């Protein structure tokens, strides 16, 4: 128990008096708005247009909250700051983002301590987003998966396409119409795997769609992830590590057409091919088919040329063989005639010597052998005579003596009238000479 004297010397304040003193102290200390760094949390917009949130600071080591303050943006200021921030950063003004704000430090007797935000510096958030993107990219690199999808072979004829997008997206309709109306009438077979393409649920939704495609991966040539236009602030889901890791390791090539002009998202970076819009993706697929068709046409042309050259070479070879065949036959016949003469001359001597070497002798065998050889000789001579007669009848000179003629152009025999044209110079051979003519 304190004594009466102590009661007479102490200062007592009512709660309101203490609140007023705190308010006056804060007002005296913070005479102008200050710039404050923090992370947004529990952000909500009131029907009046005011925006309420908490600004928190987390410990870098354990990510635990080290400080927390209430903050507000009044409707007139929020209507200006929100679109400005989202346009500059490409990021929605929502919970979970690091921002640098200019705020007046206020204390109210009823509502306590709070920050009244009057301005925001989007460059700080852009830098933080870029840092987060680089952290994701470095993590993908460290895991060795950053370029895995790019290393897949893109099919030459990409006709079976798994499409991940919203069924109601205008970009999806543009994509399908572009494929169906291609001038060459290439056939594309597309299957939609519907997903939410903006907002908090988009990351999980797109990953779920990829998992469905994976279960039927053998039925598709590639995956297309498209999104038709929209605000840049709705693209933050495409800078997600989980989505990027899933796409980087997907077993089919992924082509993106998210519909934005700003720098690549992490999803664009890990995808096999990045195009700007859904229609640009469709044009890319059509051009791939067109290039394959042109290559096939060129191969067909080359094959035709090769076939014609081969036929011409074979024709020249046959003509050469036809020219050399009679001479070869004659040489062979002469060789056979010499062989037969030598054989005929040697056989009787050989037979007589053999008989003489045998004491008993076999006259009948000798006679039989002589008779057989004479028959063989006669048959050989007969074959030679018949062959000579056939060659004489087959020779051009024999044909000419029978009243026929041979027409030649440029040294080659003309076999049909279609081979000649007006003003062609031709030579006609007869049995007794040749004449030169001009085709009329």
One Martini backbone bead per residue (centre of mass of N, CA, C, O) as a GRO file, in nm:
protein
  440
    1UNK     BB    1   0.096   0.038   0.023
    2UNK     BB    2   0.044   0.360  -0.038
    3UNK     BB    3   0.081   0.664   0.064
    4UNK     BB    4  -0.046   0.983   0.076
    5UNK     BB    5   0.202   1.133  -0.032
    6UNK     BB    6   0.222   0.983  -0.296
    7UNK     BB    7  -0.057   1.070  -0.404
    8UNK     BB    8   0.019   1.386  -0.410
    9UNK     BB    9   0.275   1.345  -0.643
   10UNK     BB   10   0.135   1.202  -0.862
   11UNK     BB   11   0.055   1.130  -1.205
   12UNK     BB   12  -0.262   1.141  -1.365
   13UNK     BB   13  -0.425   0.957  -1.638
   14UNK     BB   14  -0.627   0.928  -1.874
   15UNK     BB   15  -0.681   0.752  -2.145
   16UNK     BB   16  -0.734   0.995  -2.328
   17UNK     BB   17  -0.492   1.165  -2.240
   18UNK     BB   18  -0.285   0.959  -2.342
   19UNK     BB   19  -0.378   0.957  -2.637
   20UNK     BB   20  -0.323   1.259  -2.685
   21UNK     BB   21  -0.022   1.254  -2.625
   22UNK     BB   22   0.051   1.052  -2.845
   23UNK     BB   23  -0.060   1.211  -3.081
   24UNK     BB   24   0.118   1.465  -3.032
   25UNK     BB   25   0.390   1.319  -3.053
   26UNK     BB   26   0.358   1.211  -3.335
   27UNK     BB   27   0.299   1.482  -3.475
   28UNK     BB   28   0.576   1.609  -3.388
   29UNK     BB   29   0.757   1.391  -3.526
   30UNK     BB   30   0.548   1.352  -3.783
   31UNK     BB   31   0.516   1.617  -4.003
   32UNK     BB   32   0.560   1.406  -4.238
   33UNK     BB   33   0.570   1.198  -4.467
   34UNK     BB   34   0.681   0.857  -4.507
   35UNK     BB   35   0.897   0.608  -4.607
   36UNK     BB   36   0.779   0.260  -4.646
   37UNK     BB   37   0.862  -0.071  -4.592
   38UNK     BB   38   0.670  -0.364  -4.717
   39UNK     BB   39   0.411  -0.611  -4.667
   40UNK     BB   40   0.127  -0.721  -4.778
   41UNK     BB   41  -0.178  -0.774  -4.576
   42UNK     BB   42  -0.501  -0.825  -4.561
   43UNK     BB   43  -0.632  -0.722  -4.824
   44UNK     BB   44  -0.905  -0.476  -4.860
   45UNK     BB   45  -1.220  -0.372  -5.007
   46UNK     BB   46  -1.443  -0.135  -4.977
   47UNK     BB   47  -1.746  -0.014  -5.083
   48UNK     BB   48  -1.632   0.289  -5.060
   49UNK     BB   49  -1.309   0.246  -5.171
   50UNK     BB   50  -1.150   0.159  -4.949
   51UNK     BB   51  -0.820   0.057  -4.825
   52UNK     BB   52  -0.722  -0.232  -4.639
   53UNK     BB   53  -0.436  -0.314  -4.421
   54UNK     BB   54  -0.122  -0.477  -4.374
   55UNK     BB   55   0.203  -0.412  -4.259
   56UNK     BB   56   0.491  -0.618  -4.304
   57UNK     BB   57   0.780  -0.773  -4.138
   58UNK     BB   58   1.033  -1.008  -4.219
   59UNK     BB   59   1.239  -1.246  -4.135
   60UNK     BB   60   1.493  -1.366  -4.330
   61UNK     BB   61   1.553  -1.636  -4.183
   62UNK     BB   62   1.230  -1.735  -4.080
   63UNK     BB   63   0.972  -1.555  -4.179
   64UNK     BB   64   0.896  -1.394  -3.947
   65UNK     BB   65   0.718  -1.162  -3.783
   66UNK     BB   66   0.851  -0.837  -3.675
   67UNK     BB   67   0.618  -0.646  -3.802
   68UNK     BB   68   0.303  -0.445  -3.743
   69UNK     BB   69   0.063  -0.250  -3.949
   70UNK     BB   70  -0.176  -0.037  -4.004
   71UNK     BB   71  -0.354   0.043  -4.318
   72UNK     BB   72  -0.456   0.313  -4.552
   73UNK     BB   73  -0.669   0.393  -4.845
   74UNK     BB   74  -0.831   0.625  -4.974
   75UNK     BB   75  -1.042   0.636  -5.236
   76UNK     BB   76  -0.919   0.874  -5.399
   77UNK     BB   77  -0.630   0.748  -5.393
   78UNK     BB   78  -0.687   0.452  -5.486
   79UNK     BB   79  -0.797   0.524  -5.775
   80UNK     BB   80  -0.497   0.608  -5.856
   81UNK     BB   81  -0.283   0.395  -5.751
   82UNK     BB   82  -0.368   0.120  -5.861
   83UNK     BB   83  -0.338   0.159  -6.177
   84UNK     BB   84  -0.049   0.262  -6.163
   85UNK     BB   85   0.086   0.017  -6.035
   86UNK     BB   86  -0.011  -0.204  -6.243
   87UNK     BB   87   0.112  -0.073  -6.496
   88UNK     BB   88   0.416  -0.062  -6.395
   89UNK     BB   89   0.437  -0.382  -6.284
   90UNK     BB   90   0.225  -0.615  -6.366
   91UNK     BB   91   0.078  -0.608  -6.076
   92UNK     BB   92  -0.127  -0.678  -5.841
   93UNK     BB   93  -0.304  -0.522  -5.586
   94UNK     BB   94  -0.198  -0.722  -5.318
   95UNK     BB   95  -0.124  -0.968  -5.140
   96UNK     BB   96   0.232  -1.038  -5.100
   97UNK     BB   97   0.369  -0.757  -5.153
   98UNK     BB   98   0.636  -0.546  -5.212
   99UNK     BB   99   0.650  -0.211  -5.075
  100UNK     BB  100   0.668   0.152  -5.136
  101UNK     BB  101   0.551   0.398  -4.908
  102UNK     BB  102   0.365   0.693  -4.848
  103UNK     BB  103   0.316   0.804  -4.504
  104UNK     BB  104   0.111   0.889  -4.249
  105UNK     BB  105   0.143   0.924  -3.903
  106UNK     BB  106  -0.114   0.786  -3.692
  107UNK     BB  107  -0.340   0.879  -3.411
  108UNK     BB  108  -0.622   0.737  -3.243
  109UNK     BB  109  -0.827   0.722  -2.975
  110UNK     BB  110  -0.999   0.469  -3.099
  111UNK     BB  111  -0.800   0.326  -3.345
  112UNK     BB  112  -0.517   0.411  -3.326
  113UNK     BB  113  -0.261   0.295  -3.501
  114UNK     BB  114  -0.159   0.433  -3.833
  115UNK     BB  115  -0.147   0.432  -4.193
  116UNK     BB  116  -0.151   0.693  -4.446
  117UNK     BB  117  -0.167   0.640  -4.775
  118UNK     BB  118  -0.038   0.859  -5.061
  119UNK     BB  119   0.195   0.668  -5.186
  120UNK     BB  120   0.384   0.499  -5.458
  121UNK     BB  121   0.671   0.288  -5.553
  122UNK     BB  122   0.702   0.076  -5.824
  123UNK     BB  123   1.012   0.025  -5.852
  124UNK     BB  124   1.044  -0.150  -5.603
  125UNK     BB  125   0.860  -0.384  -5.700
  126UNK     BB  126   1.003  -0.442  -5.962
  127UNK     BB  127   1.268  -0.521  -5.826
  128UNK     BB  128   1.144  -0.752  -5.660
  129UNK     BB  129   1.033  -0.916  -5.899
  130UNK     BB  130   1.303  -0.952  -6.036
  131UNK     BB  131   1.434  -1.100  -5.802
  132UNK     BB  132   1.235  -1.336  -5.795
  133UNK     BB  133   1.282  -1.429  -6.084
  134UNK     BB  134   1.586  -1.486  -6.047
  135UNK     BB  135   1.551  -1.695  -5.826
  136UNK     BB  136   1.394  -1.895  -6.002
  137UNK     BB  137   1.604  -1.926  -6.226
  138UNK     BB  138   1.835  -2.023  -6.043
  139UNK     BB  139   1.687  -2.273  -5.941
  140UNK     BB  140   1.647  -2.408  -6.218
  141UNK     BB  141   1.947  -2.422  -6.283
  142UNK     BB  142   2.040  -2.585  -6.033
  143UNK     BB  143   1.838  -2.831  -6.122
  144UNK     BB  144   1.857  -2.866  -6.449
  145UNK     BB  145   1.555  -2.746  -6.595
  146UNK     BB  146   1.535  -2.485  -6.771
  147UNK     BB  147   1.599  -2.643  -7.079
  148UNK     BB  148   1.441  -2.911  -7.122
  149UNK     BB  149   1.209  -2.832  -7.323
  150UNK     BB  150   1.398  -2.712  -7.549
  151UNK     BB  151   1.537  -3.007  -7.608
  152UNK     BB  152   1.306  -3.084  -7.758
  153UNK     BB  153   1.150  -3.218  -8.031
  154UNK     BB  154   0.993  -3.072  -8.287
  155UNK     BB  155   0.756  -3.149  -8.479
  156UNK     BB  156   0.706  -3.142  -8.816
  157UNK     BB  157   0.388  -3.239  -8.759
  158UNK     BB  158   0.178  -3.032  -8.566
  159UNK     BB  159  -0.151  -3.169  -8.522
  160UNK     BB  160  -0.150  -3.258  -8.210
  161UNK     BB  161  -0.332  -3.055  -7.973
  162UNK     BB  162  -0.284  -2.923  -7.654
  163UNK     BB  163  -0.512  -2.701  -7.485
  164UNK     BB  164  -0.442  -2.431  -7.254
  165UNK     BB  165  -0.743  -2.279  -7.135
  166UNK     BB  166  -1.011  -2.087  -7.164
  167UNK     BB  167  -1.316  -2.149  -7.304
  168UNK     BB  168  -1.396  -1.819  -7.303
  169UNK     BB  169  -1.165  -1.726  -7.459
  170UNK     BB  170  -1.087  -1.531  -7.724
  171UNK     BB  171  -0.813  -1.661  -7.797
  172UNK     BB  172  -0.922  -1.944  -7.859
  173UNK     BB  173  -1.097  -1.872  -8.101
  174UNK     BB  174  -0.870  -1.750  -8.272
  175UNK     BB  175  -0.695  -2.002  -8.286
  176UNK     BB  176  -0.896  -2.195  -8.424
  177UNK     BB  177  -0.960  -2.021  -8.675
  178UNK     BB  178  -0.671  -2.006  -8.783
  179UNK     BB  179  -0.642  -2.311  -8.833
  180UNK     BB  180  -0.903  -2.361  -9.013
  181UNK     BB  181  -0.812  -2.106  -9.226
  182UNK     BB  182  -0.592  -2.231  -9.371
  183UNK     BB  183  -0.493  -2.225  -9.699
  184UNK     BB  184  -0.387  -2.542  -9.711
  185UNK     BB  185  -0.567  -2.731  -9.528
  186UNK     BB  186  -0.468  -2.817  -9.267
  187UNK     BB  187  -0.478  -3.067  -9.019
  188UNK     BB  188  -0.619  -3.009  -8.695
  189UNK     BB  189  -0.601  -3.152  -8.353
  190UNK     BB  190  -0.794  -3.029  -8.086
  191UNK     BB  191  -0.763  -3.014  -7.718
  192UNK     BB  192  -0.928  -2.912  -7.438
  193UNK     BB  193  -0.779  -2.775  -7.126
  194UNK     BB  194  -0.923  -2.637  -6.880
  195UNK     BB  195  -0.841  -2.305  -6.736
  196UNK     BB  196  -0.727  -2.077  -6.519
  197UNK     BB  197  -0.576  -1.748  -6.631
  198UNK     BB  198  -0.654  -1.594  -6.353
  199UNK     BB  199  -0.548  -1.549  -6.049
  200UNK     BB  200  -0.509  -1.751  -5.770
  201UNK     BB  201  -0.600  -2.031  -5.936
  202UNK     BB  202  -0.418  -2.064  -6.192
  203UNK     BB  203  -0.178  -2.236  -6.112
  204UNK     BB  204  -0.333  -2.495  -6.027
  205UNK     BB  205  -0.499  -2.524  -6.291
  206UNK     BB  206  -0.265  -2.562  -6.493
  207UNK     BB  207  -0.134  -2.804  -6.357
  208UNK     BB  208  -0.383  -2.988  -6.380
  209UNK     BB  209  -0.389  -2.985  -6.691
  210UNK     BB  210  -0.108  -3.110  -6.731
  211UNK     BB  211  -0.178  -3.380  -6.594
  212UNK     BB  212  -0.390  -3.463  -6.804
  213UNK     BB  213  -0.202  -3.464  -7.048
  214UNK     BB  214   0.004  -3.672  -6.940
  215UNK     BB  215  -0.198  -3.920  -6.949
  216UNK     BB  216  -0.205  -3.841  -7.293
  217UNK     BB  217   0.075  -3.789  -7.443
  218UNK     BB  218   0.058  -3.996  -7.695
  219UNK     BB  219  -0.179  -3.803  -7.841
  220UNK     BB  220   0.054  -3.578  -7.866
  221UNK     BB  221   0.285  -3.327  -7.988
  222UNK     BB  222   0.174  -3.075  -7.814
  223UNK     BB  223   0.167  -2.771  -7.610
  224UNK     BB  224  -0.077  -2.509  -7.549
  225UNK     BB  225  -0.041  -2.180  -7.397
  226UNK     BB  226  -0.319  -1.957  -7.368
  227UNK     BB  227  -0.398  -1.589  -7.377
  228UNK     BB  228  -0.634  -1.328  -7.427
  229UNK     BB  229  -0.504  -1.092  -7.304
  230UNK     BB  230  -0.517  -0.837  -7.084
  231UNK     BB  231  -0.385  -0.754  -6.802
  232UNK     BB  232  -0.071  -0.733  -6.671
  233UNK     BB  233  -0.166  -0.794  -6.367
  234UNK     BB  234  -0.253  -1.109  -6.462
  235UNK     BB  235   0.063  -1.246  -6.489
  236UNK     BB  236   0.191  -1.357  -6.217
  237UNK     BB  237   0.142  -1.672  -6.246
  238UNK     BB  238   0.389  -1.696  -6.470
  239UNK     BB  239   0.599  -1.644  -6.202
  240UNK     BB  240   0.616  -1.953  -6.122
  241UNK     BB  241   0.781  -2.218  -6.002
  242UNK     BB  242   0.585  -2.456  -6.028
  243UNK     BB  243   0.504  -2.405  -6.323
  244UNK     BB  244   0.788  -2.402  -6.444
  245UNK     BB  245   0.875  -2.688  -6.352
  246UNK     BB  246   0.653  -2.843  -6.502
  247UNK     BB  247   0.721  -2.738  -6.791
  248UNK     BB  248   1.025  -2.809  -6.810
  249UNK     BB  249   0.947  -3.138  -6.750
  250UNK     BB  250   0.787  -3.183  -6.990
  251UNK     BB  251   0.750  -3.429  -7.254
  252UNK     BB  252   0.635  -3.187  -7.413
  253UNK     BB  253   0.615  -2.940  -7.610
  254UNK     BB  254   0.596  -2.583  -7.534
  255UNK     BB  255   0.358  -2.328  -7.630
  256UNK     BB  256   0.336  -1.977  -7.605
  257UNK     BB  257   0.033  -1.734  -7.577
  258UNK     BB  258  -0.040  -1.478  -7.357
  259UNK     BB  259  -0.068  -1.171  -7.452
  260UNK     BB  260   0.217  -0.993  -7.446
  261UNK     BB  261   0.485  -0.728  -7.450
  262UNK     BB  262   0.650  -0.788  -7.233
  263UNK     BB  263   0.845  -0.943  -7.067
  264UNK     BB  264   0.930  -1.238  -6.991
  265UNK     BB  265   0.826  -1.497  -6.846
  266UNK     BB  266   0.905  -1.784  -6.694
  267UNK     BB  267   0.733  -1.957  -6.880
  268UNK     BB  268   0.857  -1.855  -7.145
  269UNK     BB  269   1.152  -1.941  -7.074
  270UNK     BB  270   1.088  -2.267  -7.049
  271UNK     BB  271   0.973  -2.288  -7.305
  272UNK     BB  272   1.023  -2.386  -7.619
  273UNK     BB  273   0.806  -2.163  -7.729
  274UNK     BB  274   0.758  -1.808  -7.792
  275UNK     BB  275   0.463  -1.623  -7.819
  276UNK     BB  276   0.248  -1.351  -7.801
  277UNK     BB  277  -0.005  -1.494  -7.938
  278UNK     BB  278  -0.242  -1.709  -8.039
  279UNK     BB  279  -0.216  -1.641  -8.345
  280UNK     BB  280   0.091  -1.681  -8.351
  281UNK     BB  281   0.082  -1.979  -8.287
  282UNK     BB  282  -0.083  -2.065  -8.532
  283UNK     BB  283   0.121  -1.961  -8.744
  284UNK     BB  284   0.352  -2.140  -8.653
  285UNK     BB  285   0.214  -2.414  -8.717
  286UNK     BB  286   0.153  -2.359  -9.014
  287UNK     BB  287   0.449  -2.306  -9.104
  288UNK     BB  288   0.551  -2.586  -9.030
  289UNK     BB  289   0.374  -2.738  -9.231
  290UNK     BB  290   0.463  -2.581  -9.484
  291UNK     BB  291   0.762  -2.658  -9.475
  292UNK     BB  292   0.712  -2.961  -9.505
  293UNK     BB  293   0.568  -2.946  -9.780
  294UNK     BB  294   0.806  -2.818  -9.934
  295UNK     BB  295   1.006  -3.045  -9.882
  296UNK     BB  296   0.843  -3.266 -10.025
  297UNK     BB  297   0.834  -3.130 -10.303
  298UNK     BB  298   1.142  -3.125 -10.343
  299UNK     BB  299   1.184  -3.431 -10.320
  300UNK     BB  300   1.004  -3.502 -10.560
  301UNK     BB  301   1.169  -3.351 -10.772
  302UNK     BB  302   1.437  -3.500 -10.723
  303UNK     BB  303   1.331  -3.784 -10.782
  304UNK     BB  304   1.252  -3.733 -11.075
  305UNK     BB  305   1.535  -3.657 -11.176
  306UNK     BB  306   1.676  -3.920 -11.097
  307UNK     BB  307   1.498  -4.111 -11.266
  308UNK     BB  308   1.563  -3.990 -11.544
  309UNK     BB  309   1.869  -4.031 -11.529
  310UNK     BB  310   1.861  -4.338 -11.499
  311UNK     BB  311   1.712  -4.400 -11.764
  312UNK     BB  312   1.921  -4.270 -11.952
  313UNK     BB  313   2.160  -4.446 -11.868
  314UNK     BB  314   2.030  -4.718 -11.944
  315UNK     BB  315   1.982  -4.653 -12.241
  316UNK     BB  316   2.279  -4.611 -12.317
  317UNK     BB  317   2.372  -4.893 -12.233
  318UNK     BB  318   2.192  -5.055 -12.427
  319UNK     BB  319   2.301  -4.930 -12.687
  320UNK     BB  320   2.593  -5.021 -12.643
  321UNK     BB  321   2.535  -5.326 -12.629
  322UNK     BB  322   2.400  -5.349 -12.911
  323UNK     BB  323   2.662  -5.269 -13.064
  324UNK     BB  324   2.862  -5.499 -12.931
  325UNK     BB  325   2.733  -5.782 -12.968
  326UNK     BB  326   2.813  -5.888 -13.254
  327UNK     BB  327   3.121  -5.883 -13.204
  328UNK     BB  328   3.120  -6.078 -12.962
  329UNK     BB  329   2.997  -6.319 -13.112
  330UNK     BB  330   3.211  -6.349 -13.332
  331UNK     BB  331   3.448  -6.398 -13.141
  332UNK     BB  332   3.329  -6.648 -13.008
  333UNK     BB  333   3.300  -6.819 -13.265
  334UNK     BB  334   3.600  -6.823 -13.343
  335UNK     BB  335   3.696  -6.962 -13.086
  336UNK     BB  336   3.527  -7.222 -13.132
  337UNK     BB  337   3.647  -7.303 -13.405
  338UNK     BB  338   3.940  -7.336 -13.308
  339UNK     BB  339   3.876  -7.543 -13.092
  340UNK     BB  340   3.757  -7.757 -13.280
  341UNK     BB  341   4.004  -7.798 -13.458
  342UNK     BB  342   4.199  -7.881 -13.236
  343UNK     BB  343   4.035  -8.114 -13.130
  344UNK     BB  344   4.018  -8.275 -13.396
  345UNK     BB  345   4.333  -8.305 -13.430
  346UNK     BB  346   4.387  -8.450 -13.144
  347UNK     BB  347   4.208  -8.703 -13.116
  348UNK     BB  348   4.327  -8.918 -13.308
  349UNK     BB  349   4.612  -8.918 -13.191
  350UNK     BB  350   4.526  -8.992 -12.906
  351UNK     BB  351   4.390  -9.257 -12.978
  352UNK     BB  352   4.627  -9.403 -13.111
  353UNK     BB  353   4.821  -9.387 -12.874
  354UNK     BB  354   4.641  -9.543 -12.682
  355UNK     BB  355   4.630  -9.803 -12.845
  356UNK     BB  356   4.937  -9.850 -12.867
  357UNK     BB  357   4.976  -9.876 -12.551
  358UNK     BB  358   4.795 -10.112 -12.606
  359UNK     BB  359   4.831 -10.431 -12.665
  360UNK     BB  360   4.541 -10.517 -12.751
  361UNK     BB  361   4.350 -10.320 -12.842
  362UNK     BB  362   4.060 -10.117 -12.975
  363UNK     BB  363   3.906 -10.082 -13.256
  364UNK     BB  364   3.612 -10.024 -13.186
  365UNK     BB  365   3.667  -9.784 -13.001
  366UNK     BB  366   3.805  -9.614 -13.215
  367UNK     BB  367   3.571  -9.592 -13.410
  368UNK     BB  368   3.372  -9.466 -13.215
  369UNK     BB  369   3.530  -9.213 -13.151
  370UNK     BB  370   3.556  -9.108 -13.438
  371UNK     BB  371   3.253  -9.086 -13.490
  372UNK     BB  372   3.186  -8.895 -13.253
  373UNK     BB  373   3.373  -8.665 -13.342
  374UNK     BB  374   3.246  -8.616 -13.617
  375UNK     BB  375   2.970  -8.540 -13.504
  376UNK     BB  376   3.066  -8.306 -13.330
  377UNK     BB  377   3.188  -8.148 -13.560
  378UNK     BB  378   2.935  -8.121 -13.731
  379UNK     BB  379   2.765  -7.978 -13.513
  380UNK     BB  380   2.947  -7.732 -13.482
  381UNK     BB  381   2.937  -7.637 -13.774
  382UNK     BB  382   2.630  -7.603 -13.779
  383UNK     BB  383   2.611  -7.389 -13.556
  384UNK     BB  384   2.787  -7.180 -13.693
  385UNK     BB  385   2.620  -7.147 -13.952
  386UNK     BB  386   2.356  -7.061 -13.818
  387UNK     BB  387   2.469  -6.815 -13.665
  388UNK     BB  388   2.571  -6.662 -13.913
  389UNK     BB  389   2.295  -6.640 -14.046
  390UNK     BB  390   2.158  -6.479 -13.818
  391UNK     BB  391   2.350  -6.235 -13.823
  392UNK     BB  392   2.302  -6.156 -14.112
  393UNK     BB  393   1.993  -6.107 -14.072
  394UNK     BB  394   2.042  -5.895 -13.821
  395UNK     BB  395   2.179  -5.708 -13.989
  396UNK     BB  396   2.158  -5.403 -14.137
  397UNK     BB  397   2.250  -5.482 -14.422
  398UNK     BB  398   2.030  -5.690 -14.474
  399UNK     BB  399   1.794  -5.499 -14.440
  400UNK     BB  400   1.876  -5.306 -14.670
  401UNK     BB  401   1.875  -5.524 -14.903
  402UNK     BB  402   1.548  -5.559 -14.860
  403UNK     BB  403   1.457  -5.223 -14.871
  404UNK     BB  404   1.542  -5.085 -14.634
  405UNK     BB  405   1.571  -4.818 -14.387
  406UNK     BB  406   1.774  -4.569 -14.202
  407UNK     BB  407   1.704  -4.331 -13.948
  408UNK     BB  408   1.899  -4.036 -13.851
  409UNK     BB  409   1.979  -3.838 -13.544
  410UNK     BB  410   2.265  -3.738 -13.430
  411UNK     BB  411   2.353  -4.063 -13.455
  412UNK     BB  412   2.057  -4.158 -13.401
  413UNK     BB  413   1.800  -4.365 -13.397
  414UNK     BB  414   1.483  -4.348 -13.539
  415UNK     BB  415   1.180  -4.491 -13.389
  416UNK     BB  416   0.992  -4.226 -13.408
  417UNK     BB  417   0.808  -3.947 -13.506
  418UNK     BB  418   0.816  -3.788 -13.227
  419UNK     BB  419   1.139  -3.728 -13.250
  420UNK     BB  420   1.042  -3.517 -13.461
  421UNK     BB  421   1.103  -3.195 -13.617
  422UNK     BB  422   1.095  -2.923 -13.764
  423UNK     BB  423   1.414  -2.884 -13.928
  424UNK     BB  424   1.534  -3.145 -13.908
  425UNK     BB  425   1.827  -3.334 -13.940
  426UNK     BB  426   1.863  -3.614 -14.165
  427UNK     BB  427   1.961  -3.969 -14.210
  428UNK     BB  428   1.949  -4.198 -14.490
  429UNK     BB  429   1.989  -4.543 -14.513
  430UNK     BB  430   2.123  -4.762 -14.755
  431UNK     BB  431   2.275  -5.014 -14.922
  432UNK     BB  432   2.424  -4.781 -15.131
  433UNK     BB  433   2.370  -4.547 -14.910
  434UNK     BB  434   2.315  -4.188 -14.845
  435UNK     BB  435   2.087  -3.933 -14.714
  436UNK     BB  436   1.991  -3.590 -14.678
  437UNK     BB  437   1.747  -3.427 -14.460
  438UNK     BB  438   1.442  -3.227 -14.413
  439UNK     BB  439   1.199  -3.149 -14.202
  440UNK     BB  440   0.837  -3.067 -14.278
   0.00000   0.00000   0.00000
